[in-house]
Amino acid sequence: MEVFCIANKDMFINEQIRAKEVMVIGPNGEQLGVKGINDALTLANFAGFDLVLMNPNGNPPVCKIMDYNKFKYENKKRAKENIKKQKEANLEMKEYRLSVNIDVHDFNTRVVNAKKYLEKGHKIKASIRFKGREMAHTDLGEDCLVRFAKALEDVATIEQKPNLEGRFMTMILMPIKK
């Protein structure tokens, strides 16, 4: 009996299986019992499917009757979906620091840079740090963050509204799905 080949991630099918006897599982998941390899291949051919070696280390080795190409296709599709989910989870977040009394040009520069970053699909954290007497006027900071969100509303939505944590007020923007 040959050992399952992990390097190329292909399973042994049909005539590639070298065991004398195998435990056969039907196409619907029912156990058909221990059969000789020729009987198992005949059953698979009669059903119009392939005999695939699932567990070569079992005693006896376990084979399943299935459509091998469909099985490979679904595994590849599932792997792509997992990679896609992983990319979504690993999106970067960039922080843009604003000020209560930020100048118009500085504000517009940050808006342009944030827009470019949002178009790449990343999230943005806009924050304001209050210094000294600015803590008495946190409403001005909130207005600045809302104005920042309004300037980016064509490419972003507010994920987390402005909230005050100590001396920092933060807001998170996420890109609009296209």
Secondary structure, 3 states (H helix, E strand, C coil): CCCCCCCCCCCCEHHHCCCCEEEEECCCCCEEEEEEHHHHHHHHHHHCCEEEEEECCCCCCEEEEECHHHHHHHHHHHHHHHHHHHHHHCCCEEEEEECCCCCHHHHHHHHHHHHHHHHCCCEEEEEEECCHHHHHHHHHHHHHHHHHHHHCCCCEEEEEEEEEECCEEEEEEEECCC
